[in-house]
Amino acid sequence: MQAERENKIYCANCIHCKLIPAPAGAGRYYLRVRCDAGKWRKKLGEEKIYKYCTVASRSIDSCDCYEDMGDGPEFLRDLRSSLPAVDELYDAPQPLSR
């Protein structure tokens, strides 16, 4: 199991894994992740967006666009412990009044 884990490429540790807001209405949003290199696609070619709470589990065996951020296992361990357990709804920041 440990050898299998070392051979996988975890998308969360790739420079192309981007955090984006997804509108939920009434000035609220969900956090989502997407592959900036375009590697996450549905069968019909549409871009696949994943819930932020699942990003640490996204892995593949190989990727020609993978660029390691250099943080390694420590980053993934910290990420797993700090990620929300479920999809959370966030309030959009209010503009500063002058």
Chimera marker file (.cmm) of the C-alpha trace (Angstrom):
<marker_set name="trace">
<marker id="1" x="0.000" y="0.000" z="0.000" r="1" g="1" b="0" radius="0.5"/>
<marker id="2" x="2.815" y="2.439" z="0.879" r="1" g="1" b="0" radius="0.5"/>
<marker id="3" x="4.600" y="1.765" z="-2.453" r="1" g="1" b="0" radius="0.5"/>
<marker id="4" x="1.317" y="2.353" z="-4.309" r="1" g="1" b="0" radius="0.5"/>
<marker id="5" x="0.819" y="5.681" z="-2.499" r="1" g="1" b="0" radius="0.5"/>
<marker id="6" x="4.342" y="6.848" z="-3.428" r="1" g="1" b="0" radius="0.5"/>
<marker id="7" x="3.778" y="6.140" z="-7.145" r="1" g="1" b="0" radius="0.5"/>
<marker id="8" x="0.554" y="8.128" z="-7.384" r="1" g="1" b="0" radius="0.5"/>
<marker id="9" x="0.499" y="11.758" z="-8.397" r="1" g="1" b="0" radius="0.5"/>
<marker id="10" x="-1.701" y="13.788" z="-6.065" r="1" g="1" b="0" radius="0.5"/>
<marker id="11" x="-3.361" y="16.624" z="-7.945" r="1" g="1" b="0" radius="0.5"/>
<marker id="12" x="-3.475" y="18.826" z="-4.829" r="1" g="1" b="0" radius="0.5"/>
<marker id="13" x="0.339" y="19.045" z="-4.935" r="1" g="1" b="0" radius="0.5"/>
<marker id="14" x="0.363" y="20.210" z="-8.577" r="1" g="1" b="0" radius="0.5"/>
<marker id="15" x="0.758" y="23.841" z="-9.570" r="1" g="1" b="0" radius="0.5"/>
<marker id="16" x="-2.193" y="23.439" z="-11.976" r="1" g="1" b="0" radius="0.5"/>
<marker id="17" x="-4.681" y="22.570" z="-9.199" r="1" g="1" b="0" radius="0.5"/>
<marker id="18" x="-6.611" y="25.825" z="-8.643" r="1" g="1" b="0" radius="0.5"/>
<marker id="19" x="-9.151" y="26.818" z="-6.011" r="1" g="1" b="0" radius="0.5"/>
<marker id="20" x="-12.161" y="28.689" z="-7.425" r="1" g="1" b="0" radius="0.5"/>
<marker id="21" x="-15.461" y="30.000" z="-6.015" r="1" g="1" b="0" radius="0.5"/>
<marker id="22" x="-18.698" y="28.500" z="-7.382" r="1" g="1" b="0" radius="0.5"/>
<marker id="23" x="-21.750" y="30.767" z="-6.956" r="1" g="1" b="0" radius="0.5"/>
<marker id="24" x="-24.508" y="29.377" z="-4.747" r="1" g="1" b="0" radius="0.5"/>
<marker id="25" x="-26.893" y="32.354" z="-4.880" r="1" g="1" b="0" radius="0.5"/>
<marker id="26" x="-27.713" y="35.089" z="-2.379" r="1" g="1" b="0" radius="0.5"/>
<marker id="27" x="-24.095" y="36.276" z="-2.225" r="1" g="1" b="0" radius="0.5"/>
<marker id="28" x="-22.794" y="32.885" z="-1.132" r="1" g="1" b="0" radius="0.5"/>
<marker id="29" x="-20.430" y="30.418" z="-2.741" r="1" g="1" b="0" radius="0.5"/>
<marker id="30" x="-18.873" y="26.959" z="-2.529" r="1" g="1" b="0" radius="0.5"/>
<marker id="31" x="-15.165" y="26.286" z="-2.959" r="1" g="1" b="0" radius="0.5"/>
<marker id="32" x="-14.244" y="24.099" z="-5.919" r="1" g="1" b="0" radius="0.5"/>
<marker id="33" x="-11.006" y="22.925" z="-7.517" r="1" g="1" b="0" radius="0.5"/>
<marker id="34" x="-10.155" y="22.651" z="-11.172" r="1" g="1" b="0" radius="0.5"/>
<marker id="35" x="-7.148" y="21.624" z="-13.237" r="1" g="1" b="0" radius="0.5"/>
<marker id="36" x="-5.720" y="24.716" z="-14.910" r="1" g="1" b="0" radius="0.5"/>
<marker id="37" x="-3.989" y="22.440" z="-17.458" r="1" g="1" b="0" radius="0.5"/>
<marker id="38" x="-7.375" y="21.056" z="-18.552" r="1" g="1" b="0" radius="0.5"/>
<marker id="39" x="-6.753" y="17.437" z="-17.519" r="1" g="1" b="0" radius="0.5"/>
<marker id="40" x="-10.027" y="16.941" z="-15.644" r="1" g="1" b="0" radius="0.5"/>
<marker id="41" x="-12.637" y="16.307" z="-18.334" r="1" g="1" b="0" radius="0.5"/>
<marker id="42" x="-16.012" y="14.606" z="-18.531" r="1" g="1" b="0" radius="0.5"/>
<marker id="43" x="-16.684" y="12.024" z="-21.252" r="1" g="1" b="0" radius="0.5"/>
<marker id="44" x="-18.178" y="14.658" z="-23.547" r="1" g="1" b="0" radius="0.5"/>
<marker id="45" x="-15.206" y="17.003" z="-23.099" r="1" g="1" b="0" radius="0.5"/>
<marker id="46" x="-16.699" y="19.428" z="-20.593" r="1" g="1" b="0" radius="0.5"/>
<marker id="47" x="-14.399" y="20.549" z="-17.770" r="1" g="1" b="0" radius="0.5"/>
<marker id="48" x="-14.812" y="18.621" z="-14.508" r="1" g="1" b="0" radius="0.5"/>
<marker id="49" x="-14.841" y="20.655" z="-11.294" r="1" g="1" b="0" radius="0.5"/>
<marker id="50" x="-14.483" y="18.913" z="-7.907" r="1" g="1" b="0" radius="0.5"/>
<marker id="51" x="-15.556" y="19.843" z="-4.392" r="1" g="1" b="0" radius="0.5"/>
<marker id="52" x="-12.769" y="21.380" z="-2.332" r="1" g="1" b="0" radius="0.5"/>
<marker id="53" x="-13.333" y="18.909" z="0.511" r="1" g="1" b="0" radius="0.5"/>
<marker id="54" x="-12.266" y="16.044" z="-1.823" r="1" g="1" b="0" radius="0.5"/>
<marker id="55" x="-9.098" y="17.563" z="-3.323" r="1" g="1" b="0" radius="0.5"/>
<marker id="56" x="-6.656" y="15.535" z="-1.200" r="1" g="1" b="0" radius="0.5"/>
<marker id="57" x="-8.050" y="12.287" z="-2.597" r="1" g="1" b="0" radius="0.5"/>
<marker id="58" x="-7.613" y="13.231" z="-6.282" r="1" g="1" b="0" radius="0.5"/>
<marker id="59" x="-4.744" y="11.238" z="-7.746" r="1" g="1" b="0" radius="0.5"/>
<marker id="60" x="-3.639" y="9.752" z="-11.048" r="1" g="1" b="0" radius="0.5"/>
<marker id="61" x="-0.881" y="7.369" z="-12.135" r="1" g="1" b="0" radius="0.5"/>
<marker id="62" x="0.697" y="9.758" z="-14.647" r="1" g="1" b="0" radius="0.5"/>
<marker id="63" x="0.200" y="13.246" z="-16.067" r="1" g="1" b="0" radius="0.5"/>
<marker id="64" x="2.241" y="15.031" z="-18.735" r="1" g="1" b="0" radius="0.5"/>
<marker id="65" x="1.344" y="18.440" z="-17.229" r="1" g="1" b="0" radius="0.5"/>
<marker id="66" x="2.139" y="17.634" z="-13.581" r="1" g="1" b="0" radius="0.5"/>
<marker id="67" x="4.366" y="20.246" z="-11.913" r="1" g="1" b="0" radius="0.5"/>
<marker id="68" x="5.195" y="19.345" z="-8.332" r="1" g="1" b="0" radius="0.5"/>
<marker id="69" x="4.958" y="22.257" z="-5.911" r="1" g="1" b="0" radius="0.5"/>
<marker id="70" x="7.703" y="20.577" z="-3.892" r="1" g="1" b="0" radius="0.5"/>
<marker id="71" x="5.760" y="20.298" z="-0.651" r="1" g="1" b="0" radius="0.5"/>
<marker id="72" x="5.486" y="16.515" z="-0.678" r="1" g="1" b="0" radius="0.5"/>
<marker id="73" x="3.881" y="14.230" z="1.905" r="1" g="1" b="0" radius="0.5"/>
<marker id="74" x="3.897" y="16.834" z="4.690" r="1" g="1" b="0" radius="0.5"/>
<marker id="75" x="1.716" y="19.168" z="2.632" r="1" g="1" b="0" radius="0.5"/>
<marker id="76" x="-0.785" y="16.421" z="1.827" r="1" g="1" b="0" radius="0.5"/>
<marker id="77" x="-0.930" y="15.302" z="5.461" r="1" g="1" b="0" radius="0.5"/>
<marker id="78" x="-1.584" y="18.889" z="6.615" r="1" g="1" b="0" radius="0.5"/>
<marker id="79" x="-4.143" y="19.396" z="3.849" r="1" g="1" b="0" radius="0.5"/>
<marker id="80" x="-6.068" y="16.261" z="4.817" r="1" g="1" b="0" radius="0.5"/>
<marker id="81" x="-6.242" y="17.373" z="8.437" r="1" g="1" b="0" radius="0.5"/>
<marker id="82" x="-7.338" y="20.947" z="7.596" r="1" g="1" b="0" radius="0.5"/>
<marker id="83" x="-9.880" y="20.275" z="4.822" r="1" g="1" b="0" radius="0.5"/>
<marker id="84" x="-13.552" y="20.520" z="5.729" r="1" g="1" b="0" radius="0.5"/>
<marker id="85" x="-15.215" y="17.103" z="6.026" r="1" g="1" b="0" radius="0.5"/>
<marker id="86" x="-18.216" y="18.213" z="3.953" r="1" g="1" b="0" radius="0.5"/>
<marker id="87" x="-18.953" y="20.783" z="1.272" r="1" g="1" b="0" radius="0.5"/>
<marker id="88" x="-19.256" y="24.135" z="3.076" r="1" g="1" b="0" radius="0.5"/>
<marker id="89" x="-21.133" y="27.252" z="2.036" r="1" g="1" b="0" radius="0.5"/>
<marker id="90" x="-19.270" y="30.561" z="2.411" r="1" g="1" b="0" radius="0.5"/>
<marker id="91" x="-20.502" y="34.158" z="2.530" r="1" g="1" b="0" radius="0.5"/>
<marker id="92" x="-19.039" y="36.491" z="-0.081" r="1" g="1" b="0" radius="0.5"/>
<marker id="93" x="-16.921" y="39.241" z="1.468" r="1" g="1" b="0" radius="0.5"/>
<marker id="94" x="-18.682" y="42.563" z="1.801" r="1" g="1" b="0" radius="0.5"/>
<marker id="95" x="-17.099" y="45.549" z="0.051" r="1" g="1" b="0" radius="0.5"/>
<marker id="96" x="-15.378" y="47.997" z="2.349" r="1" g="1" b="0" radius="0.5"/>
<marker id="97" x="-17.441" y="51.130" z="2.907" r="1" g="1" b="0" radius="0.5"/>
<marker id="98" x="-15.672" y="54.464" z="3.008" r="1" g="1" b="0" radius="0.5"/>
<link id1="1" id2="2" r="1" g="1" b="0" radius="0.2"/>
<link id1="2" id2="3" r="1" g="1" b="0" radius="0.2"/>
<link id1="3" id2="4" r="1" g="1" b="0" radius="0.2"/>
<link id1="4" id2="5" r="1" g="1" b="0" radius="0.2"/>
<link id1="5" id2="6" r="1" g="1" b="0" radius="0.2"/>
<link id1="6" id2="7" r="1" g="1" b="0" radius="0.2"/>
<link id1="7" id2="8" r="1" g="1" b="0" radius="0.2"/>
<link id1="8" id2="9" r="1" g="1" b="0" radius="0.2"/>
<link id1="9" id2="10" r="1" g="1" b="0" radius="0.2"/>
<link id1="10" id2="11" r="1" g="1" b="0" radius="0.2"/>
<link id1="11" id2="12" r="1" g="1" b="0" radius="0.2"/>
<link id1="12" id2="13" r="1" g="1" b="0" radius="0.2"/>
<link id1="13" id2="14" r="1" g="1" b="0" radius="0.2"/>
<link id1="14" id2="15" r="1" g="1" b="0" radius="0.2"/>
<link id1="15" id2="16" r="1" g="1" b="0" radius="0.2"/>
<link id1="16" id2="17" r="1" g="1" b="0" radius="0.2"/>
<link id1="17" id2="18" r="1" g="1" b="0" radius="0.2"/>
<link id1="18" id2="19" r="1" g="1" b="0" radius="0.2"/>
<link id1="19" id2="20" r="1" g="1" b="0" radius="0.2"/>
<link id1="20" id2="21" r="1" g="1" b="0" radius="0.2"/>
<link id1="21" id2="22" r="1" g="1" b="0" radius="0.2"/>
<link id1="22" id2="23" r="1" g="1" b="0" radius="0.2"/>
<link id1="23" id2="24" r="1" g="1" b="0" radius="0.2"/>
<link id1="24" id2="25" r="1" g="1" b="0" radius="0.2"/>
<link id1="25" id2="26" r="1" g="1" b="0" radius="0.2"/>
<link id1="26" id2="27" r="1" g="1" b="0" radius="0.2"/>
<link id1="27" id2="28" r="1" g="1" b="0" radius="0.2"/>
<link id1="28" id2="29" r="1" g="1" b="0" radius="0.2"/>
<link id1="29" id2="30" r="1" g="1" b="0" radius="0.2"/>
<link id1="30" id2="31" r="1" g="1" b="0" radius="0.2"/>
<link id1="31" id2="32" r="1" g="1" b="0" radius="0.2"/>
<link id1="32" id2="33" r="1" g="1" b="0" radius="0.2"/>
<link id1="33" id2="34" r="1" g="1" b="0" radius="0.2"/>
<link id1="34" id2="35" r="1" g="1" b="0" radius="0.2"/>
<link id1="35" id2="36" r="1" g="1" b="0" radius="0.2"/>
<link id1="36" id2="37" r="1" g="1" b="0" radius="0.2"/>
<link id1="37" id2="38" r="1" g="1" b="0" radius="0.2"/>
<link id1="38" id2="39" r="1" g="1" b="0" radius="0.2"/>
<link id1="39" id2="40" r="1" g="1" b="0" radius="0.2"/>
<link id1="40" id2="41" r="1" g="1" b="0" radius="0.2"/>
<link id1="41" id2="42" r="1" g="1" b="0" radius="0.2"/>
<link id1="42" id2="43" r="1" g="1" b="0" radius="0.2"/>
<link id1="43" id2="44" r="1" g="1" b="0" radius="0.2"/>
<link id1="44" id2="45" r="1" g="1" b="0" radius="0.2"/>
<link id1="45" id2="46" r="1" g="1" b="0" radius="0.2"/>
<link id1="46" id2="47" r="1" g="1" b="0" radius="0.2"/>
<link id1="47" id2="48" r="1" g="1" b="0" radius="0.2"/>
<link id1="48" id2="49" r="1" g="1" b="0" radius="0.2"/>
<link id1="49" id2="50" r="1" g="1" b="0" radius="0.2"/>
<link id1="50" id2="51" r="1" g="1" b="0" radius="0.2"/>
<link id1="51" id2="52" r="1" g="1" b="0" radius="0.2"/>
<link id1="52" id2="53" r="1" g="1" b="0" radius="0.2"/>
<link id1="53" id2="54" r="1" g="1" b="0" radius="0.2"/>
<link id1="54" id2="55" r="1" g="1" b="0" radius="0.2"/>
<link id1="55" id2="56" r="1" g="1" b="0" radius="0.2"/>
<link id1="56" id2="57" r="1" g="1" b="0" radius="0.2"/>
<link id1="57" id2="58" r="1" g="1" b="0" radius="0.2"/>
<link id1="58" id2="59" r="1" g="1" b="0" radius="0.2"/>
<link id1="59" id2="60" r="1" g="1" b="0" radius="0.2"/>
<link id1="60" id2="61" r="1" g="1" b="0" radius="0.2"/>
<link id1="61" id2="62" r="1" g="1" b="0" radius="0.2"/>
<link id1="62" id2="63" r="1" g="1" b="0" radius="0.2"/>
<link id1="63" id2="64" r="1" g="1" b="0" radius="0.2"/>
<link id1="64" id2="65" r="1" g="1" b="0" radius="0.2"/>
<link id1="65" id2="66" r="1" g="1" b="0" radius="0.2"/>
<link id1="66" id2="67" r="1" g="1" b="0" radius="0.2"/>
<link id1="67" id2="68" r="1" g="1" b="0" radius="0.2"/>
<link id1="68" id2="69" r="1" g="1" b="0" radius="0.2"/>
<link id1="69" id2="70" r="1" g="1" b="0" radius="0.2"/>
<link id1="70" id2="71" r="1" g="1" b="0" radius="0.2"/>
<link id1="71" id2="72" r="1" g="1" b="0" radius="0.2"/>
<link id1="72" id2="73" r="1" g="1" b="0" radius="0.2"/>
<link id1="73" id2="74" r="1" g="1" b="0" radius="0.2"/>
<link id1="74" id2="75" r="1" g="1" b="0" radius="0.2"/>
<link id1="75" id2="76" r="1" g="1" b="0" radius="0.2"/>
<link id1="76" id2="77" r="1" g="1" b="0" radius="0.2"/>
<link id1="77" id2="78" r="1" g="1" b="0" radius="0.2"/>
<link id1="78" id2="79" r="1" g="1" b="0" radius="0.2"/>
<link id1="79" id2="80" r="1" g="1" b="0" radius="0.2"/>
<link id1="80" id2="81" r="1" g="1" b="0" radius="0.2"/>
<link id1="81" id2="82" r="1" g="1" b="0" radius="0.2"/>
<link id1="82" id2="83" r="1" g="1" b="0" radius="0.2"/>
<link id1="83" id2="84" r="1" g="1" b="0" radius="0.2"/>
<link id1="84" id2="85" r="1" g="1" b="0" radius="0.2"/>
<link id1="85" id2="86" r="1" g="1" b="0" radius="0.2"/>
<link id1="86" id2="87" r="1" g="1" b="0" radius="0.2"/>
<link id1="87" id2="88" r="1" g="1" b="0" radius="0.2"/>
<link id1="88" id2="89" r="1" g="1" b="0" radius="0.2"/>
<link id1="89" id2="90" r="1" g="1" b="0" radius="0.2"/>
<link id1="90" id2="91" r="1" g="1" b="0" radius="0.2"/>
<link id1="91" id2="92" r="1" g="1" b="0" radius="0.2"/>
<link id1="92" id2="93" r="1" g="1" b="0" radius="0.2"/>
<link id1="93" id2="94" r="1" g="1" b="0" radius="0.2"/>
<link id1="94" id2="95" r="1" g="1" b="0" radius="0.2"/>
<link id1="95" id2="96" r="1" g="1" b="0" radius="0.2"/>
<link id1="96" id2="97" r="1" g="1" b="0" radius="0.2"/>
<link id1="97" id2="98" r="1" g="1" b="0" radius="0.2"/>
</marker_set>
